[in-house]
Amino acid sequence: MKSKMLLLGSIVLLCLITGTAQQIYAQENQKDKSIVEGFGIGVGLYNPEMDYWKNNTNSEFKEADFSTNIIVQGFAEFSLIKNLNAKAGLAYWQTRAETTIPRQGKTTMLLTGTPISLDLIYYIEPARLFLFTPYAGIGGEFLLLQYSLDFDKKENPDPVNGTSAMLKGQLGIEARLSDHFSIDLTAEYKSGTYEQSFVREVPDPESPSHKAEFTEVISLSGPVFNILFKYHF
């Protein structure tokens, strides 16, 4: 419920931001300038902590080989006031880990994330040097998650879906190649967790096969490095 409220709140906030910006431009008689500053795509590397999976003694993937996470995204920027933009985006990433588990053989875990984000970006014009303009930003994400397992020696269970929310801060530099095109390099840090339930066997003298459900809080905090390609109106 909290995640759904966060998504609804993000949509409402984006609508309010857009409406406010339109009023500002109307007051300044800038009818020839679009509220949409531009749009773009990006690709980068994301390194979430995944602390439970990598460090907890109960994790079957403690000794697993974790893949490098590639994150891809699409986004649009909206002008608010001078040098301040809102950025709405949709991204996709996937963590993959492989290990060998007794009686199950080679086992692959997939954790997939689809973040829906809303950021505020401030371009630091006084620090501009030639084509390069640095900027800083803060934002939040509503995160759609899917967890799945692929076993070599038994039937695979159904994927488990969930949601979470994250905060992030970022620093970037924009290289304006022309009036309409730029390339950005950004460094972000995401902060957040998600909860996952597990069923484990627990000691019980009266029932040797007694099982109980446990919930673990797993960190997704970590750095992200992106290269962005933007088109400006």
Steps between C-alpha positions, in 0.01 A plus 500: 500500500782745585667431165174562311450825691856603413437436129177698514674778686781509240249531217313777681826680578608482136164644391531782752855575388394509135201725574707738710766528232237576236364784714851641546562504128162651430574781744834565334337494151733227380244341271764394251677271746370150568461375856671179382872571501594174328520124524767235491626149559783370711704196598708441810633272772320445832658326801240432772622371837281185506634452855282204599575304183875559519569490876229320698579142608146394403543620143544222247669753272767618746777351286326565167636692205297820462478663158577862423169687494431698185225759538322652200260792514283746311402840636355844430598834654257783575597863552392651832692822553839615372755219537257276692341201324283207600592162351259206473646165402447129456791255533579129510774298669565137592723328756601144414678254730602138435601228746473125554262384774498138629209294359401794278805522274593818321267776620454849356336788686358798312396822670351749255423864577289751306534844662255781426682817605444870553800732553577867544811610306683832550746610231788703650537765230767708684730195484450447127824454304486499120256221407480356851240582764502317836176421682368340816172329577287312749210267437296195586398173339202269514657160436329196346687180589490140381690212662536165326704179522616265224591148622695243302352191670146594602201701387533874525267688738281784380665845505421722799409865438530790743554873533722736694608864507844659479667840531796620297743785455705573191775710351548541127659696224329589172702538180285709264607396153244715315173685555314169501742228616705434812680216675500475880710304747338447839583338833208407726454335835177312565381429853231248585404144593240238421348218705497137398348198674667159528387162632768317700524189713530579872593271791195336657532174704139407429519564126837445328373653177342806662522810281437867571482817295757775549515849347835657416570866422741515206694812404490633145714804586795561273664718234389545140711639215318606183558641156194687367414612148254792491302686236404859587203687352 
